[in-house]
Amino acid sequence: MDAILTLVKARLGRLDTSLDEYLTARIQAAIEELATAGIHVTGSSRDNMLVADMVVWQYQNRDKDGGMPEWLRLARRERYLQEGI
């Protein structure tokens, strides 16, 4: 989870630790959301990036209407399809 937190903070341009607890909770929530959808995060670089992308998008769009962007929806779908392999 530390690797994902590092990725999220880099994407958000945050060097401080003031939001670490909040972002860690968001990361855990994203992992649980993916598990509910049938995607089990393995800790691979690709999975870490998917979770980080989800967390950053959710964080930056938490007060906005609208759905998940197409690129993120497709990445999530592709990862779901790999789950059966």
C-alpha positions as CSV (number, residue, x, y, z in Angstrom):
1,M,0.0,0.0,0.0
2,D,3.0,2.3,0.6
3,A,3.8,2.1,-3.1
4,I,0.3,3.1,-4.1
5,L,0.4,6.0,-1.6
6,T,3.7,7.2,-3.1
7,L,2.1,7.1,-6.6
8,V,-1.0,9.0,-5.5
9,K,1.1,11.7,-3.8
10,A,3.3,12.0,-6.9
11,R,0.2,12.4,-9.1
12,L,-1.3,15.0,-6.8
13,G,2.1,16.8,-6.4
14,R,2.0,16.4,-2.6
15,L,5.3,16.1,-0.8
16,D,3.9,16.5,2.7
17,T,2.3,13.9,4.9
18,S,-0.7,15.9,6.1
19,L,-3.1,13.8,3.9
20,D,-1.5,10.4,4.3
21,E,-4.1,9.0,6.5
22,Y,-7.0,10.3,4.3
23,L,-5.3,9.1,1.1
24,T,-4.5,5.7,2.7
25,A,-8.2,5.3,3.6
26,R,-9.2,6.2,0.0
27,I,-6.7,3.6,-1.3
28,Q,-8.2,0.9,0.9
29,A,-11.7,1.9,-0.2
30,A,-10.6,1.7,-3.9
31,I,-9.1,-1.7,-3.3
32,E,-12.3,-2.9,-1.7
33,E,-14.4,-1.4,-4.5
34,L,-12.3,-3.3,-7.0
35,A,-12.7,-6.5,-5.0
36,T,-16.4,-6.1,-5.0
37,A,-16.3,-5.8,-8.8
38,G,-14.3,-9.1,-8.9
39,I,-10.8,-7.6,-9.3
40,H,-8.3,-8.7,-6.7
41,V,-5.4,-6.4,-6.5
42,T,-2.1,-8.3,-6.5
43,G,0.4,-5.6,-5.8
44,S,1.8,-5.7,-9.4
45,S,2.9,-2.4,-10.9
46,R,-0.2,-2.4,-13.2
47,D,-2.6,-3.0,-10.3
48,N,-0.8,-0.3,-8.3
49,M,-1.3,2.2,-11.1
50,L,-4.9,1.3,-11.6
51,V,-5.6,1.8,-7.9
52,A,-3.6,5.1,-7.9
53,D,-5.4,6.3,-11.0
54,M,-8.8,5.5,-9.4
55,V,-7.9,7.3,-6.1
56,V,-6.5,10.4,-7.8
57,W,-9.6,10.6,-10.1
58,Q,-11.9,10.2,-7.1
59,Y,-10.0,12.7,-5.0
60,Q,-9.9,15.3,-7.8
61,N,-13.6,14.8,-8.7
62,R,-15.2,14.2,-5.3
63,D,-17.4,17.3,-5.6
64,K,-18.3,17.0,-9.3
65,D,-21.1,15.3,-11.2
66,G,-20.3,12.8,-13.9
67,G,-19.1,9.3,-14.3
68,M,-15.7,7.7,-14.5
69,P,-13.7,8.8,-17.5
70,E,-13.6,6.4,-20.4
71,W,-9.8,5.7,-20.1
72,L,-10.2,4.7,-16.5
73,R,-13.4,2.7,-17.1
74,L,-11.6,0.7,-19.9
75,A,-8.5,0.1,-17.7
76,R,-10.7,-1.3,-15.0
77,R,-12.6,-3.4,-17.5
78,E,-9.4,-4.8,-19.0
79,R,-8.1,-5.7,-15.5
80,Y,-11.4,-7.4,-14.8
81,L,-11.2,-9.5,-17.9
82,Q,-7.7,-10.6,-16.9
83,E,-9.0,-11.8,-13.6
84,G,-10.3,-15.0,-15.2
85,I,-7.0,-15.9,-16.8
